[in-house]
């Protein structure tokens, strides 16, 4: 085969290039050795509350408080047992249903959570606590107030708010101070609502206030006209309702529609801004209590972080935030997420939290728990007095008394506006 001269030279050149290219490797770029992958251990903390239904806004608020604490702890990259840990919140919806309490509790046990924040309602928390006790898992409620919770003798069960036998007398004494002589009492037949109403009734009777009728409804009711018509015929000066805002709001609205002018009062379950949405203008002037300090008195660090992530606090989020942080602090101090190892640290814990200094008595109740009295004004609940350790102070006076002393040489603060007179402390 004849090949043209030019083409032959081109083929030879290509062959030489190919041989050269195959015989010489391209220079490699030097690479740093790969950094060892750090092992991260996940520690689960459970939270349970109503995430559906009429009080889902309160359940989600509680969950968000616990979630903030868990996320902040993970960001700190603390080490437990020599390994970096990430905390994970396992959230469950107990639907505010007592039957769901043990079911959710067993789910947490099976998931091997290190501890539990919750539940919201006393009626759910009490049956659930028996499951946690059997499994040895610490549980801290930031909102359950029925005394029975910590009267069961369980060493792993705690609460961060005042009990109903502290809250009930506080709101009752406030009503007495308003010269109330006749009162009607209604409850929703739950462990929370009935228990709180019993404490209010007991204190009022001891103070000489006449209970003109005691009525019952339920936590799913929407029509209260029959009960309210009966109450109207008894002509009370005030009405106390033991229940949640989802039923308390409509009850209050229907009472005003019937022409009932009595002062309405509630416990913490209905001591929310939601009352103004549910009852409209009828909510103005209501009196209510919360088993703890209001969110406005929680630490600025908490309030700023919570608002940036979740918006305004509804009610007990500062307490569930502290509950999660207590579990985390006890785990860190024991250097173990094993409940049997960190429970003694939790029992002996004294910690400055978003809601103040926290420590527990032998029953698992918070020492020196406060009760705050509120009124609803301009669509918002506003604190007016605080009861703590048997003493009552106007809210501004309480804040002033609990503020840190100024440093030497610091300019004196301007004098505060004198607070409205506070009710006398409940007599026990």
VENDA-V992969 format. One line per field, one symbol per residue. ss: DSSP state (h for helix, s for strand, l for the rest). A space follows every 50 residues. Layout:
ss = ???
This chain:
ss = llllhhhhhhhhhhhhhhhhhhhllllllllllllllllssssssssssl lllllhhhhhhhhhhhhhhhhhhhhlllssllsssssssssssllllhhh hhhhhhhhhhllllsssslllhhhhhhhhhhhhhhllsssslllllhhhh llllllsssllllhhhhhhhhhhhhhhllllsssssslllhhhhhhhhhh hhhhhhlllsssssssllllllllhhhhhhhhhhlllsssssllhhhhhh hhhhhhhlllllsssslhhhlllhhhhhhhhhhlllssssllllhhhllh hhhhhhhhhhllllllhhhhhhhhhhhhhhhhhhllllhhhhhhhhhlls sssllssssslllllslllssssssssllsssssssssllsssshhhhhh hhllllllllllllllllllllllllll
